[in-house]
Amino acid sequence: MPGATIAAPATGRRHRRGFLLVASHTLWFWLLLPPSTAIAHGQVRPTAVAAAGLVTFALLYLALVAVPVADLVVPPVLSHLGLLVFAALGVGLAGAYAGGPEGWLILLTYVATAGAVGLVRPVQGFAWVGGSAAAVLMIGAAHRVPVGDTAASALITVLAGAMTLAFTRTARLVAELRRTQQELARTAVEQERLRFARDLHDLLGHTLSLVVVKAEVVRRLAPTDPGRAAAEARDIERIGRTALAEVREAVTGYRDRSFGRELDGARTALADGGITVTVRQPGRPLPVEADDAFGWVLREGVTNVLRHSRASRCEIEVRADVEESVLTIGDDGVGGRVEPGNGLRGLAERLARAGGELHVTSARGGGVRLTARIPTGTGGSARG
């Protein structure tokens, strides 16, 4: 399946990254050479218990580090319990053998770094590192370890824990950033799909309605006036070619739905449908944002008049002043309750992005009135 093909490399990269991080933590085990040497030379008693405890300590450390860096799914309760067992083992070994050969206090450094990796909240991590350093000082003082050795071990514990906290926090922030980027990319794709679907509806809905009207005209004229029927058929061909060009422009994202162009097309479409058109235009040019949005509103409004209204008259009025631009499309058709479809919802979204609004109401005496309003921008230019 495609999903498996995509997910497998990501999972493999995550596991490889986790393996490398665990391997890098394994390099830290050179600090355990003094305790291991003491066990090998029989300098601690009982030797078998010390050896088993140190091996268990090392294995637990690798397990605790591997869980977060490899994104293994482990319940938080179990992870925290493992961390507490590991800390207890480290404190127990250091407390039992710190009075003998040197090197046992360094186990608290591993306790600090394991907590820095495993604890998600920074406050908890800092508290854990501080507690590990405090345990070094207390155990060192209890066994009368030289102050210099105790201070050095405590300093190493603090520095190692702080570095691990910084690294872990950075890694988590990077992972969160990647997840956010992926979510933003997915949202952008969804928005683009919605925009493209809305544009195709607005483009083809009007054009196909016009083709249907023209085809009906051709059917009526063919028996009585073949010459005019042929002219109407040529218009259908022209409309089809124009629609094809508009779809190509929509695909490439370089189309311009000027209101003047749409108004000319609306006059022709309504006249071909046997609907008398009255247009009232302002002397003042429309602002750019209104010019573009009103072009789409006019296209959808005229399409609905041709499809549903069974009207004989249609009035188109445009008004623009210093406060707002208003487009009104009214007809004397059947009227009734208006149920917004995809087209009207898409128009409302377009207008909302420009700060405007769309109203569709039933007119008195029949018909439907569609009104679009867009506030006049203070910095927008205008075009005629």
C-alpha positions as CSV (number, residue, x, y, z in Angstrom):
1,M,0.0,0.0,0.0
2,P,1.2,3.6,-0.6
3,G,0.9,4.4,3.1
4,A,3.2,1.6,4.0
5,T,5.7,2.6,1.4
6,I,5.8,6.2,2.8
7,A,5.9,5.2,6.5
8,A,8.6,2.5,6.3
9,P,11.5,4.8,5.5
10,A,10.5,7.3,8.2
11,T,10.3,4.4,10.8
12,G,13.6,3.1,9.6
13,R,15.3,6.5,9.9
14,R,13.8,6.9,13.4
15,H,15.1,3.5,14.5
16,R,18.5,4.2,13.1
17,R,18.6,7.6,14.8
18,G,17.7,5.9,18.1
19,F,20.4,3.2,17.6
20,L,23.0,5.9,17.0
21,L,21.9,7.8,20.1
22,V,22.0,4.7,22.3
23,A,25.4,3.8,20.9
24,S,26.7,7.3,21.8
25,H,25.5,6.8,25.3
26,T,27.2,3.5,25.4
27,L,30.5,5.4,24.9
28,W,30.0,6.9,28.3
29,F,30.6,3.5,29.9
30,W,34.3,4.2,29.9
31,L,33.6,6.1,33.1
32,L,32.7,2.8,34.7
33,L,36.2,1.4,34.1
34,P,37.4,2.2,37.7
35,P,34.5,0.3,39.4
36,S,34.8,-2.5,36.9
37,T,38.5,-2.8,37.5
38,A,37.9,-2.9,41.3
39,I,35.4,-5.7,40.8
40,A,37.8,-7.6,38.6
41,H,40.6,-7.3,41.1
42,G,38.4,-8.4,43.9
43,Q,38.7,-5.1,45.8
44,V,34.9,-5.1,46.7
45,R,32.9,-7.6,48.6
46,P,30.8,-9.5,47.8
47,T,32.3,-9.4,44.3
48,A,29.4,-11.3,42.6
49,V,26.8,-9.0,44.0
50,A,28.8,-5.9,42.9
51,A,29.3,-7.3,39.5
52,A,25.7,-8.3,39.0
53,G,24.6,-4.9,40.3
54,L,26.9,-3.0,37.9
55,V,25.9,-5.0,34.9
56,T,22.2,-4.6,35.7
57,F,22.8,-0.9,36.2
58,A,24.4,-0.6,32.7
59,L,21.6,-2.5,31.0
60,L,18.9,-0.5,32.7
61,Y,20.6,2.7,31.7
62,L,20.7,1.6,28.0
63,A,17.0,0.6,28.2
64,L,15.9,3.9,29.8
65,V,17.8,5.9,27.2
66,A,16.5,3.8,24.3
67,V,12.8,4.3,25.2
68,P,12.6,8.0,24.4
69,V,15.2,8.4,21.7
70,A,13.8,5.5,19.7
71,D,10.1,6.6,20.2
72,L,9.2,3.3,21.8
73,V,5.7,3.0,23.1
74,V,6.0,2.5,26.9
75,P,3.4,3.6,29.4
76,P,4.6,6.6,31.4
77,V,4.0,4.8,34.7
78,L,6.2,1.9,33.7
79,S,8.9,4.3,32.4
80,H,8.9,6.3,35.6
81,L,9.0,3.2,37.7
82,G,12.0,1.9,35.7
83,L,13.7,5.3,36.3
84,L,13.1,5.1,40.1
85,V,14.5,1.5,40.2
86,F,17.5,2.6,38.2
87,A,18.1,5.6,40.6
88,A,17.7,3.3,43.6
89,L,20.2,0.8,42.2
90,G,22.7,3.6,41.4
91,V,22.4,5.2,44.9
92,G,22.6,1.7,46.5
93,L,25.8,0.8,44.6
94,A,27.4,4.1,45.2
95,G,26.4,4.1,48.9
96,A,27.7,0.6,49.4
97,Y,31.1,0.9,47.7
98,A,32.0,4.6,47.6
99,G,34.1,4.1,50.8
100,G,36.4,1.7,48.9
101,P,38.1,2.1,45.5
102,E,37.3,5.4,43.8
103,G,34.9,5.7,40.8
104,W,31.6,4.6,42.4
105,L,30.2,8.2,42.8
106,I,30.2,8.5,39.0
107,L,27.2,6.2,38.9
108,L,25.1,9.2,39.9
109,T,26.1,10.9,36.7
110,Y,24.3,8.1,34.8
111,V,21.3,8.5,37.0
112,A,21.2,12.2,36.2
113,T,21.4,11.8,32.5
114,A,18.8,9.0,32.4
115,G,16.4,11.3,34.2
116,A,17.2,14.2,31.9
117,V,16.3,12.0,28.9
118,G,13.3,10.3,30.3
119,L,11.5,13.2,32.1
120,V,9.5,15.4,29.7
121,R,9.0,18.5,31.8
122,P,12.1,20.7,32.1
123,V,11.4,21.4,35.8
124,Q,11.3,17.8,36.6
125,G,14.5,17.2,34.7
126,F,16.4,20.0,36.5
127,A,15.1,18.8,39.9
128,W,16.3,15.2,39.0
129,V,19.8,16.4,38.0
130,G,20.0,18.6,41.2
131,G,18.9,15.6,43.3
132,S,21.5,13.4,41.7
133,A,24.3,16.0,42.5
134,A,23.0,16.3,46.0
135,A,23.2,12.5,46.4
136,V,26.8,12.6,45.3
137,L,27.6,15.1,48.0
138,M,25.8,13.2,50.7
139,I,27.3,9.8,49.9
140,G,30.7,11.4,49.5
141,A,30.4,13.1,52.9
142,A,29.1,9.9,54.5
143,H,32.1,7.8,53.4
144,R,34.6,10.7,54.0
145,V,35.6,10.7,50.3
146,P,38.1,13.5,49.7
147,V,36.3,16.8,49.1
148,G,38.0,17.3,45.8
149,D,36.9,13.9,44.4
150,T,33.3,14.5,45.7
151,A,33.2,18.0,44.2
152,A,34.5,16.8,40.9
153,S,32.0,14.0,40.7
154,A,29.1,16.4,41.6
155,L,30.3,18.9,39.0
156,I,30.5,16.2,36.3
157,T,27.0,15.1,37.3
158,V,25.6,18.6,37.0
159,L,27.3,19.3,33.7
160,A,26.4,16.0,32.1
161,G,22.8,16.3,33.3
162,A,22.5,19.9,32.0
163,M,24.0,19.0,28.6
164,T,21.6,16.1,28.3
165,L,18.7,18.3,29.3
166,A,19.6,20.9,26.6
167,F,20.1,18.2,23.9
168,T,16.9,16.4,24.8
169,R,14.9,19.6,24.9
170,T,16.3,20.7,21.5
171,A,15.5,17.3,20.0
172,R,11.9,17.5,21.2
173,L,11.5,21.0,19.9
174,V,12.8,20.0,16.5
175,A,10.4,17.0,16.5
176,E,7.5,19.3,17.4
177,L,8.5,21.8,14.7
178,R,8.5,19.0,12.1
179,R,5.1,17.8,13.2
180,T,3.8,21.4,13.0
181,Q,5.3,21.8,9.5
182,Q,3.6,18.6,8.4
183,E,0.3,19.7,9.8
184,L,0.6,23.1,8.1
185,A,1.4,21.4,4.8
186,R,-1.6,19.1,5.2
187,T,-3.9,22.1,6.0
188,A,-2.5,24.1,3.1
189,V,-3.2,21.2,0.7
190,E,-6.8,20.9,2.0
191,Q,-7.3,24.6,1.6
192,E,-6.0,24.5,-1.9
193,R,-8.2,21.6,-2.8
194,L,-11.2,23.5,-1.5
195,R,-10.2,26.7,-3.4
196,F,-9.7,24.7,-6.6
197,A,-13.0,22.9,-6.2
198,R,-14.8,26.3,-5.6
199,D,-13.1,27.9,-8.6
200,L,-14.1,25.0,-10.9
201,H,-17.6,25.2,-9.7
202,D,-17.8,28.9,-10.3
203,L,-16.1,28.6,-13.7
204,L,-17.9,25.6,-15.1
205,G,-21.3,26.1,-13.4
206,H,-21.9,29.4,-15.3
207,T,-20.4,28.2,-18.6
208,L,-22.4,24.9,-18.7
209,S,-25.6,26.7,-17.9
210,L,-24.9,29.1,-20.7
211,V,-24.2,26.1,-23.1
212,V,-27.5,24.6,-22.1
213,V,-29.4,27.8,-22.8
214,K,-27.7,28.1,-26.2
215,A,-28.4,24.5,-27.0
216,E,-32.1,25.0,-26.3
217,V,-32.0,28.1,-28.6
218,V,-30.4,26.0,-31.4
219,R,-33.0,23.2,-30.9
220,R,-35.8,25.7,-31.3
221,L,-34.3,27.5,-34.3
222,A,-33.0,24.6,-36.2
223,P,-36.4,23.7,-38.0
224,T,-37.3,27.3,-38.8
225,D,-34.1,29.3,-39.0
226,P,-31.0,27.1,-39.8
227,G,-28.8,30.1,-40.4
228,R,-29.3,31.6,-36.9
229,A,-29.2,28.1,-35.4
230,A,-25.7,27.7,-36.9
231,A,-24.7,31.1,-35.5
232,E,-25.8,30.0,-32.0
233,A,-23.9,26.7,-32.5
234,R,-20.8,28.7,-33.3
235,D,-21.4,30.7,-30.0
236,I,-21.5,27.3,-28.2
237,E,-18.2,26.4,-29.7
238,R,-16.7,29.8,-28.7
239,I,-18.1,29.4,-25.2
240,G,-16.6,26.0,-24.9
241,R,-13.2,27.2,-26.0
242,T,-13.4,30.1,-23.6
243,A,-14.3,27.7,-20.8
244,L,-11.3,25.5,-21.7
245,A,-9.0,28.5,-21.5
246,E,-10.5,29.5,-18.2
247,V,-10.0,26.1,-16.7
248,R,-6.4,26.1,-17.9
249,E,-5.9,29.5,-16.3
250,A,-7.5,28.2,-13.1
251,V,-5.1,25.2,-13.1
252,T,-2.1,27.5,-13.5
253,G,-3.4,30.1,-11.1
254,Y,-3.2,33.0,-13.5
255,R,-6.8,34.1,-14.1
256,D,-8.4,37.5,-13.7
257,R,-12.2,37.6,-13.2
258,S,-12.7,41.3,-13.9
259,F,-16.2,42.6,-13.2
260,G,-16.5,44.3,-16.5
261,R,-15.8,41.1,-18.4
262,E,-18.3,39.2,-16.3
263,L,-20.9,41.9,-16.8
264,D,-20.6,41.6,-20.6
265,G,-21.0,37.8,-20.4
266,A,-24.0,38.2,-18.0
267,R,-25.8,40.5,-20.5
268,T,-25.3,38.0,-23.3
269,A,-26.3,34.9,-21.3
270,L,-29.4,36.5,-19.9
271,A,-30.5,37.9,-23.3
272,D,-30.0,34.5,-24.9
273,G,-32.2,33.0,-22.1
274,G,-35.0,35.4,-23.0
275,I,-34.5,37.5,-19.8
276,T,-34.6,41.3,-20.0
277,V,-31.5,42.8,-18.3
278,T,-31.3,46.2,-16.6
279,V,-27.8,47.3,-15.5
280,R,-27.1,50.3,-13.2
281,Q,-23.4,51.0,-12.9
282,P,-21.6,53.7,-11.0
283,G,-19.3,56.3,-12.5
284,R,-16.8,55.6,-9.7
285,P,-14.5,52.6,-10.5
286,L,-14.7,49.6,-8.2
287,P,-11.7,48.9,-5.9
288,V,-9.6,46.0,-6.9
289,E,-10.8,43.7,-4.2
290,A,-14.5,44.4,-5.0
291,D,-13.8,44.1,-8.8
292,D,-12.5,40.6,-8.4
293,A,-15.0,39.3,-5.9
294,F,-18.0,40.9,-7.6
295,G,-17.0,39.2,-10.8
296,W,-17.4,35.8,-9.1
297,V,-20.7,36.9,-7.4
298,L,-22.1,38.1,-10.7
299,R,-21.2,34.8,-12.5
300,E,-22.8,32.7,-9.8
301,G,-25.9,35.0,-9.4
302,V,-26.6,35.0,-13.2
303,T,-26.1,31.2,-13.3
304,N,-28.7,30.8,-10.6
305,V,-31.1,33.1,-12.4
306,L,-30.7,31.0,-15.6
307,R,-31.1,27.7,-13.8
308,H,-33.7,28.1,-11.2
309,S,-35.7,31.4,-11.4
310,R,-37.8,31.1,-14.6
311,A,-37.6,34.9,-14.5
312,S,-38.5,37.4,-17.3
313,R,-36.5,40.3,-15.9
314,C,-33.2,40.7,-14.1
315,E,-31.8,43.8,-12.5
316,I,-28.1,44.2,-11.8
317,E,-27.0,47.2,-9.7
318,V,-23.5,48.2,-8.7
319,R,-22.7,51.0,-6.2
320,A,-19.4,52.1,-4.9
321,D,-18.6,55.0,-2.5
322,V,-15.9,55.9,0.0
323,E,-17.4,53.4,2.6
324,E,-18.3,50.3,0.7
325,S,-19.0,48.6,-2.7
326,V,-22.4,46.9,-3.2
327,L,-23.6,44.5,-5.9
328,T,-27.3,43.6,-6.1
329,I,-28.8,41.0,-8.4
330,G,-32.6,40.7,-8.4
331,D,-35.1,38.8,-10.6
332,D,-38.9,38.5,-10.8
333,G,-38.8,34.7,-10.9
334,V,-40.5,32.1,-8.7
335,G,-38.6,33.1,-5.6
336,G,-39.4,31.0,-2.5
337,R,-37.1,29.9,0.3
338,V,-33.4,30.1,-0.7
339,E,-31.3,27.0,0.2
340,P,-27.6,28.0,-0.1
341,G,-25.6,25.4,-2.2
342,N,-21.9,25.0,-2.8
343,G,-21.8,28.1,-5.1
344,L,-23.4,30.5,-2.6
345,R,-21.3,29.1,0.3
346,G,-18.2,29.6,-1.8
347,L,-19.1,33.2,-2.6
348,A,-19.7,33.9,1.1
349,E,-16.2,32.6,1.8
350,R,-14.7,34.7,-0.9
351,L,-16.4,37.8,0.4
352,A,-15.5,37.0,4.0
353,R,-11.8,36.9,3.0
354,A,-12.2,40.5,1.7
355,G,-14.0,41.6,4.8
356,G,-17.4,41.6,3.1
357,E,-20.7,39.6,3.4
358,L,-23.4,38.0,1.2
359,H,-27.2,38.2,1.7
360,V,-29.8,36.2,-0.3
361,T,-33.4,37.0,0.3
362,S,-36.8,36.5,-1.3
363,A,-38.1,39.6,-2.9
364,R,-41.7,40.9,-2.5
365,G,-44.0,39.8,-5.3
366,G,-41.6,36.9,-6.2
367,G,-38.0,36.6,-7.2
368,V,-34.7,36.5,-5.3
369,R,-32.4,39.3,-4.4
370,L,-28.7,38.7,-3.9
371,T,-26.6,41.4,-2.3
372,A,-22.9,41.4,-1.8
373,R,-21.1,44.1,0.2
374,I,-17.4,44.8,0.6
375,P,-16.0,47.7,2.7
376,T,-13.8,50.0,0.7
377,G,-10.1,49.5,1.6
378,T,-8.1,52.5,2.6
379,G,-5.1,51.4,0.7
380,G,-6.6,49.6,-2.3
381,S,-6.3,50.9,-5.8
382,A,-9.1,50.9,-8.3
383,R,-9.6,49.8,-11.8
384,G,-12.4,50.5,-14.2
